[in-house]
Amino acid sequence: MKKILLTGAAGALGSRLRAPLAAMADQLLSTDLAAEVGDLADNETYVQADLADFDVVQDMADGVEMIVHFGAIPDEAPFDDILKNNIV
């Protein structure tokens, strides 16, 4: 696979999937709201981004063959936060 986009790369699932996904692709693009995610694989790029920004997401998705989407709020939260992060 040429390019994979991983959202929620700093979360519980995303942080555990980064290495296996990097091994599956020529290029792994990881993203999260967090400032950093730690050490990157040789073929991994990290972009701090808000998934609610459609233009940024559209740019990141350019040329991507698979999106692994874990960028969400996993717990109870106000509806507006869940709507923005989990649905929109």
Order of alpha helices (4+ residues) and beta strands (2+ residues): beta-alpha-beta-beta-alpha-beta-alpha
